[in-house]
């Protein structure tokens, strides 16, 4: 009943393999598919969703792909967090859908007039 939970995929893989020693079934060539399915079933849902559709049935490949996805996901999260922290607060990040001039009251899209929505220049 091992689940990844808050562990990294590397930690989960190590624990999974350590527990497989106690299950002779998972140590046979014939059980490679079963071992992969069991490993996948313990992954966090976000990783399981991405890995599961690939139906990888070679255990070392499955572990490697899951680790790569986990590490890439962490790198992407920290990158976007850093970008958001760098932007700071209080800046005017003008948006094309801001209606600063009161508009025409129709609620429709503003017609483009060739001017930059942020600085007002052409």
Steps between C-alpha positions, in 0.01 A plus 500: 500500500799734453402846371730779384330773703748781569804292398690579184482236228861409579413437866182312407694284248764410758239405758299305240805298395596436862153357567502291179774288658231358730271406210651221289224547240630844398854366456417277203522589131136396454387758758655806331156625389355449848794679659455801270126516566559478877764776484269726296210445737702649788606815313339837571203563267676775299791270413284190462281680246796595283686170530200266496385563145846404368454144628872455561556140604877503547557579868835689473359713215183571699699614804725721288208666318316562827812654658557727201140619507520563874824700471373698200180580686694629801727709275200650320327583830807673641555691174147641494514578871822696443344685207196596709719611791713711265200684355409635842184678588375847423611510137251584230499194279241647263273241350337528161162428655520777761233758428659813645314753287148407598433335163196524281274313742433218255710250694658384174864502399675830446591563140873519436620851419863411433617625839684295759261409778781548755679821406254661258746540213472352150 
